[in-house]
Amino acid sequence: MDFEKLRQDFPLLKNKIIYFDSACTSLKPVQVIEAERRYYEEISACAGRSAHLLAKRASEMFEGARERVAKFIGSKPNEVVFTKNATEALNLVVRSLDYSKRSKIVTTKLEHHSLLLPIIEQQRRGAARVEFLPATTSGLVDEASVEMAIDRQTALVAIHHTTNTTGVRAPLEKIVKVAHENGAYVLVDGAQGVPHSQVNFRSLGADFLAFSGHKMLGPTGIGCLVGREEALKELDTFIVGGETAESVRLDGVKFLEPPKKFEGGIQNYAGAAGLAAACEYLSKIGMGRVEEHEKRLAWKLIEAIGSIEGATLYGPKTAEKRCALACFNLGGVKHHQVALMCDSLAKIALRSGFFCAQPAVELMGAAEGAVRASLYIYNTPAEIEAFKETLGKIAMLGR
């Protein structure tokens, strides 16, 4: 695969920027932009409602997008619920599950706030209690603790596929096995995993998988909850309204079966078209090739940061367990200053702060925050060299 050539598909790269903030949101190729444009220019109607031609085309497009996403992720189309992002998908599961018979949720301190906050809210409301799997300062889950933490009182195990602080995967095979042996559901936050790894929902074995379109070349405002048919039926209503009910009477409502049960109101039809186009784009590359490309970048990224005097790299010091993502600090220079200077000196876009994962960042020893460089398919070794040179200049200021 010619990754240098595919850079031509991304209009923003014509501005000669070095975009190292893909864990926040990825750039969009022209194929995705065109898919959204076609909806607005050629259809621009609601799906599932009116009987006119444009409405029928909208329905065909929307359900076709669902089928394309299902093919990409390895699920059935009726197991794909469209949401506005991974945050909504995670909230849907955490806040709609029944905790009356089993009250415990098992998670880790490594989670993104989008997963951590709904869980904490359930505990605050008295609906459930939380137990944290121990994690190391390198951002790794303590596998030895899995069998002790997950028991017959556990309703849900909610955990990342890949963290947004170190780019390391969770030991999901063991976690899923132990959870199911104890009758617990497993919810996987795939916001960082699905864009960068070969993720097949059926092979993963989890009950629920959440991800966002905007981190995988797709539009903002569109995401998915993928759930086993039987598991989705166990969830209570979440957001209800138009298109979620089969029959509405003042003395009783009959809701539609999932996924429609969870897709209240007008949907992001253009976003669904864009997400389908993103899935098609990534499928043509091949997620195996995406992983290989990122692994090569990850080694160079770690070497580049490690070569800077006074730099502290958080997480594992090798790329074996990482995607192309690294968090770090430079001695004597505040993290926000590093990000701002990279932008002003070399048009390098980075993230700084806690990355919506404050407990995770603090656990790794960055009490005030850190800098994150997160790469994707459109990044190159030459950009990492430019990054290394820029960091070297900035580090001189802290000495």
C-alpha positions as CSV (number, residue, x, y, z in Angstrom):
1,M,0.0,0.0,0.0
2,D,1.4,3.4,-1.0
3,F,0.6,5.4,2.1
4,E,2.4,8.4,0.7
5,K,0.1,8.5,-2.3
6,L,-3.1,8.2,-0.2
7,R,-2.1,11.5,1.5
8,Q,-3.5,13.2,-1.7
9,D,-7.0,12.2,-0.5
10,F,-6.8,14.5,2.5
11,P,-7.5,18.1,1.6
12,L,-6.1,19.6,4.8
13,L,-2.7,18.1,4.2
14,K,-2.3,20.5,1.2
15,N,-1.7,23.2,3.9
16,K,1.6,21.5,4.8
17,I,0.6,20.8,8.3
18,I,1.8,17.8,10.3
19,Y,-1.3,16.4,11.9
20,F,-0.4,14.4,15.1
21,D,-3.8,14.6,16.8
22,S,-5.8,11.7,15.3
23,A,-6.7,10.2,18.7
24,C,-8.8,13.4,19.2
25,T,-10.2,13.4,15.7
26,S,-8.9,12.1,12.4
27,L,-8.7,14.0,9.1
28,K,-11.3,13.2,6.5
29,P,-10.6,12.0,2.9
30,V,-12.4,13.4,-0.1
31,Q,-14.4,10.2,-0.4
32,V,-16.1,10.8,2.9
33,I,-16.7,14.4,2.3
34,E,-18.3,13.6,-1.1
35,A,-20.5,10.9,0.4
36,E,-22.0,13.5,2.8
37,R,-22.3,16.1,0.1
38,R,-24.2,13.6,-2.1
39,Y,-26.8,13.1,0.6
40,Y,-27.5,16.8,0.9
41,E,-27.4,17.5,-2.8
42,E,-29.3,14.4,-4.1
43,I,-31.5,13.2,-1.2
44,S,-31.8,15.5,1.8
45,A,-35.0,13.7,3.1
46,C,-35.9,11.7,6.2
47,A,-35.6,8.0,6.3
48,G,-38.4,5.7,7.5
49,R,-41.2,8.2,7.4
50,S,-42.6,9.6,4.2
51,A,-43.6,7.6,1.1
52,H,-42.2,9.8,-1.6
53,L,-39.2,8.9,-3.7
54,L,-36.6,10.9,-1.9
55,A,-37.7,9.4,1.4
56,K,-37.3,5.9,0.0
57,R,-33.9,6.8,-1.2
58,A,-33.0,8.1,2.2
59,S,-34.1,4.9,3.8
60,E,-32.2,2.8,1.3
61,M,-29.1,4.9,1.9
62,F,-29.4,4.8,5.7
63,E,-29.9,1.1,5.9
64,G,-27.2,0.5,3.3
65,A,-24.8,2.4,5.5
66,R,-25.8,0.2,8.4
67,E,-25.0,-2.9,6.4
68,R,-21.7,-1.5,5.3
69,V,-20.7,-0.7,8.9
70,A,-21.8,-4.2,10.0
71,K,-19.6,-5.8,7.3
72,F,-16.6,-3.7,8.4
73,I,-17.0,-4.6,12.1
74,G,-18.1,-8.2,11.7
75,S,-21.6,-8.0,13.0
76,K,-25.2,-8.4,11.7
77,P,-26.9,-5.2,10.5
78,N,-29.6,-5.4,13.2
79,E,-26.8,-5.4,15.8
80,V,-25.6,-1.9,14.7
81,V,-27.3,1.1,16.5
82,F,-26.4,4.5,15.1
83,T,-25.6,7.0,17.8
84,K,-24.1,10.5,17.7
85,N,-20.7,9.3,19.0
86,A,-19.0,6.7,21.2
87,T,-20.0,8.7,24.3
88,E,-23.7,8.2,23.6
89,A,-23.2,4.5,22.8
90,L,-21.4,3.9,26.1
91,N,-24.0,5.9,28.1
92,L,-26.7,3.8,26.4
93,V,-25.4,0.6,27.8
94,V,-24.2,1.8,31.2
95,R,-27.4,3.7,32.0
96,S,-29.9,1.2,30.4
97,L,-28.7,-2.0,32.0
98,D,-30.7,-3.5,34.9
99,Y,-28.6,-3.6,38.1
100,S,-31.4,-4.8,40.4
101,K,-30.0,-8.4,40.6
102,R,-26.3,-7.7,40.1
103,S,-25.0,-4.4,41.3
104,K,-21.3,-4.3,40.4
105,I,-19.6,-2.6,37.5
106,V,-15.9,-3.5,37.0
107,T,-13.7,-1.1,35.1
108,T,-10.3,0.5,35.3
109,K,-8.8,3.9,36.0
110,L,-7.4,3.9,32.5
111,E,-10.7,4.7,30.9
112,H,-11.7,7.8,28.9
113,H,-14.1,10.0,30.7
114,S,-16.8,9.0,28.2
115,L,-16.9,5.6,29.9
116,L,-15.7,6.5,33.3
117,L,-18.3,9.3,34.0
118,P,-21.4,7.3,33.2
119,I,-20.2,4.5,35.5
120,I,-19.4,7.0,38.3
121,E,-22.9,8.5,37.8
122,Q,-24.5,5.1,38.3
123,Q,-22.7,4.8,41.6
124,R,-23.6,8.3,42.6
125,R,-27.3,7.6,41.9
126,G,-27.1,4.3,44.0
127,A,-27.9,2.2,40.9
128,A,-24.6,0.3,41.0
129,R,-21.2,0.1,42.7
130,V,-17.9,0.3,41.0
131,E,-14.8,-1.8,41.4
132,F,-11.5,-0.9,39.7
133,L,-9.2,-3.5,38.2
134,P,-5.7,-2.5,39.3
135,A,-3.5,-0.9,36.7
136,T,0.3,-0.2,36.5
137,T,1.9,3.1,36.1
138,S,2.8,2.0,32.6
139,G,-0.9,2.0,31.8
140,L,-1.4,-1.8,31.7
141,V,-4.2,-3.7,33.3
142,D,-3.1,-6.1,36.0
143,E,-4.3,-9.4,34.5
144,A,-3.8,-11.3,37.7
145,S,-6.6,-9.3,39.3
146,V,-9.2,-10.1,36.7
147,E,-10.5,-13.3,38.3
148,M,-10.7,-11.8,41.7
149,A,-12.5,-8.6,40.7
150,I,-15.1,-10.2,38.3
151,D,-17.6,-12.3,40.3
152,R,-21.2,-13.4,40.4
153,Q,-22.2,-9.9,41.6
154,T,-20.8,-8.3,38.5
155,A,-23.4,-7.0,36.1
156,L,-21.1,-5.3,33.6
157,V,-17.4,-5.2,32.8
158,A,-16.7,-1.9,30.9
159,I,-13.2,-1.5,29.5
160,H,-11.2,0.0,26.7
161,H,-10.0,-1.9,23.6
162,T,-7.0,0.5,23.3
163,T,-6.3,3.4,25.6
164,N,-6.0,7.0,24.4
165,T,-3.1,7.7,26.7
166,T,-0.6,4.9,25.7
167,G,-2.1,3.3,22.7
168,V,-2.0,-0.1,24.5
169,R,-4.7,-2.8,24.3
170,A,-6.5,-4.4,27.2
171,P,-6.3,-8.1,27.8
172,L,-9.7,-8.6,26.4
173,E,-9.6,-12.3,25.7
174,K,-9.2,-13.1,29.4
175,I,-11.6,-10.4,30.5
176,V,-14.4,-11.6,28.2
177,K,-13.8,-15.2,29.3
178,V,-13.9,-14.5,33.0
179,A,-16.9,-12.1,32.7
180,H,-19.0,-14.6,30.8
181,E,-18.1,-17.4,33.1
182,N,-19.6,-15.3,35.9
183,G,-22.7,-14.3,33.8
184,A,-21.6,-10.6,33.4
185,Y,-21.9,-8.5,30.2
186,V,-18.8,-7.0,28.6
187,L,-18.9,-3.5,27.1
188,V,-15.8,-2.5,25.1
189,D,-14.9,1.1,24.4
190,G,-13.5,0.8,20.8
191,A,-13.1,4.5,20.1
192,Q,-9.3,4.1,19.8
193,G,-9.3,0.4,18.9
194,V,-11.6,0.2,15.9
195,P,-9.8,2.9,13.8
196,H,-6.3,1.4,14.3
197,S,-6.8,-2.4,14.7
198,Q,-8.4,-5.3,13.0
199,V,-11.6,-5.6,15.2
200,N,-14.2,-8.2,14.5
201,F,-17.1,-8.0,16.8
202,R,-17.9,-11.7,16.6
203,S,-14.3,-12.8,17.3
204,L,-14.0,-10.2,20.1
205,G,-16.7,-12.0,22.0
206,A,-17.9,-9.0,23.9
207,D,-21.6,-8.2,24.3
208,F,-21.3,-4.5,23.3
209,L,-18.8,-2.4,21.3
210,A,-18.9,1.4,21.0
211,F,-16.9,3.5,18.5
212,S,-17.0,6.9,16.9
213,G,-16.9,7.8,13.2
214,H,-14.8,10.9,13.6
215,K,-11.7,9.0,14.8
216,M,-11.8,6.6,11.8
217,L,-11.8,9.1,8.9
218,G,-15.6,9.5,9.2
219,P,-17.7,12.6,10.0
220,T,-18.3,14.1,13.4
221,G,-21.6,13.5,15.0
222,I,-21.9,9.8,14.1
223,G,-21.0,6.7,16.0
224,C,-22.2,3.2,16.7
225,L,-23.1,0.8,19.4
226,V,-22.7,-2.8,18.2
227,G,-24.5,-5.3,20.5
228,R,-25.4,-9.0,20.3
229,E,-29.1,-9.3,19.5
230,E,-29.9,-10.9,22.8
231,A,-27.9,-8.4,24.8
232,L,-29.5,-5.4,23.0
233,K,-32.9,-6.8,24.0
234,E,-31.9,-6.7,27.7
235,L,-31.3,-2.9,27.6
236,D,-34.1,-0.6,28.7
237,T,-35.1,2.4,26.6
238,F,-32.7,5.3,26.5
239,I,-33.6,8.1,24.2
240,V,-37.2,7.7,22.9
241,G,-39.2,9.6,20.4
242,G,-40.1,9.4,16.7
243,E,-39.3,6.1,15.0
244,T,-38.7,4.1,18.2
245,A,-42.2,2.9,18.8
246,E,-44.5,0.5,16.8
247,S,-47.6,1.7,18.6
248,V,-48.2,4.6,20.9
249,R,-51.3,4.9,23.2
250,L,-51.6,6.9,26.3
251,D,-52.1,3.8,28.3
252,G,-49.1,1.9,26.8
253,V,-46.3,2.0,24.3
254,K,-45.0,-0.9,22.2
255,F,-41.4,-0.2,21.2
256,L,-39.7,-1.5,18.1
257,E,-37.0,-4.1,18.3
258,P,-33.4,-3.0,18.4
259,P,-31.7,-1.2,16.7
260,K,-34.7,1.1,16.0
261,K,-35.7,1.1,19.7
262,F,-32.6,3.2,20.4
263,E,-32.6,5.5,17.4
264,G,-35.0,8.2,18.5
265,G,-35.7,11.2,16.2
266,I,-34.2,12.3,13.0
267,Q,-30.8,10.6,12.5
268,N,-27.5,11.9,11.1
269,Y,-28.2,10.5,7.6
270,A,-25.3,12.4,6.0
271,G,-23.0,11.2,8.8
272,A,-24.1,7.6,8.2
273,A,-23.3,7.9,4.5
274,G,-19.9,9.4,5.5
275,L,-19.2,6.7,8.0
276,A,-20.0,4.0,5.4
277,A,-17.6,5.7,3.0
278,A,-14.9,5.7,5.8
279,C,-15.4,1.9,6.3
280,E,-15.1,1.4,2.6
281,Y,-11.9,3.4,2.5
282,L,-10.3,1.6,5.3
283,S,-11.4,-1.8,4.0
284,K,-9.7,-1.1,0.7
285,I,-6.5,-0.4,2.5
286,G,-6.9,-3.4,4.8
287,M,-6.8,-3.0,8.6
288,G,-3.9,-5.4,8.7
289,R,-1.9,-2.9,6.6
290,V,-3.1,-0.1,8.8
291,E,-1.7,-1.9,11.9
292,E,1.6,-2.6,10.1
293,H,2.0,1.0,9.0
294,E,1.2,2.3,12.5
295,K,3.6,-0.2,14.1
296,R,6.5,1.2,12.0
297,L,5.5,4.7,12.9
298,A,5.2,3.8,16.6
299,W,8.8,2.6,16.8
300,K,10.1,5.7,15.1
301,L,7.9,7.9,17.3
302,I,9.2,6.3,20.5
303,E,12.8,6.5,19.3
304,A,12.3,10.2,18.5
305,I,10.9,11.1,21.9
306,G,13.5,9.0,23.7
307,S,16.3,10.7,21.9
308,I,15.4,14.1,23.4
309,E,17.3,14.9,26.6
310,G,15.0,15.4,29.5
311,A,12.0,13.8,27.8
312,T,9.7,11.5,29.8
313,L,7.7,8.9,27.8
314,Y,4.7,7.4,29.6
315,G,3.6,3.8,29.2
316,P,5.7,0.9,27.7
317,K,9.0,1.9,26.3
318,T,8.6,-0.3,23.2
319,A,6.1,-0.2,20.4
320,E,5.2,-3.9,20.6
321,K,2.0,-3.3,22.5
322,R,1.2,0.2,21.1
323,C,-0.5,1.8,18.1
324,A,1.2,5.0,16.8
325,L,0.4,7.0,19.9
326,A,2.7,8.4,22.7
327,C,2.3,10.7,25.7
328,F,5.3,12.5,27.0
329,N,6.6,15.6,28.8
330,L,9.8,17.6,28.3
331,G,11.7,18.7,31.4
332,G,11.4,22.3,32.2
333,V,8.7,23.1,29.6
334,K,5.0,23.0,30.4
335,H,3.0,20.6,28.3
336,H,0.8,23.3,26.8
337,Q,3.9,25.3,25.9
338,V,5.3,22.3,24.0
339,A,2.1,21.9,22.0
340,L,1.9,25.6,21.2
341,M,5.5,25.8,20.2
342,C,5.3,22.8,17.9
343,D,2.3,24.4,16.2
344,S,4.0,27.8,15.8
345,L,7.5,26.5,14.9
346,A,6.6,23.7,12.5
347,K,2.8,23.5,12.1
348,I,2.7,20.3,14.1
349,A,-0.7,19.7,15.6
350,L,-0.6,17.9,19.0
351,R,-2.8,17.5,22.1
352,S,-1.9,18.6,25.6
353,G,-3.5,18.3,29.0
354,F,-5.4,15.2,30.3
355,F,-6.9,14.0,27.1
356,C,-10.3,13.4,28.8
357,A,-8.6,10.7,30.8
358,Q,-7.4,12.5,33.9
359,P,-7.2,9.5,36.3
360,A,-5.2,7.6,33.7
361,V,-2.7,10.4,33.1
362,E,-2.3,11.0,36.8
363,L,-1.7,7.3,37.4
364,M,1.2,7.3,35.0
365,G,2.8,10.1,36.9
366,A,1.9,13.2,34.9
367,A,0.0,15.0,37.7
368,E,-0.4,18.2,35.7
369,G,-1.0,16.7,32.3
370,A,1.2,15.7,29.3
371,V,1.6,16.1,25.6
372,R,0.2,13.5,23.2
373,A,1.3,12.7,19.6
374,S,-1.2,10.4,17.8
375,L,-0.6,9.3,14.3
376,Y,-2.6,7.6,11.6
377,I,-2.5,6.3,8.0
378,Y,-1.6,9.7,6.5
379,N,1.5,10.2,8.6
380,T,5.1,9.5,7.5
381,P,8.5,8.8,8.9
382,A,9.7,12.2,7.5
383,E,7.1,14.0,9.7
384,I,8.4,12.2,12.7
385,E,11.9,13.4,11.9
386,A,10.6,17.0,11.7
387,F,8.8,16.4,15.0
388,K,12.1,15.2,16.6
389,E,14.0,18.2,15.3
390,T,11.3,20.6,16.7
391,L,11.2,18.9,20.1
392,G,15.0,19.2,20.3
393,K,14.7,22.9,19.8
394,I,12.0,23.3,22.5
395,A,13.9,21.1,24.9
396,M,16.8,23.4,24.8
397,L,14.6,26.1,26.4
398,G,14.0,23.9,29.5
399,R,17.7,23.4,30.3
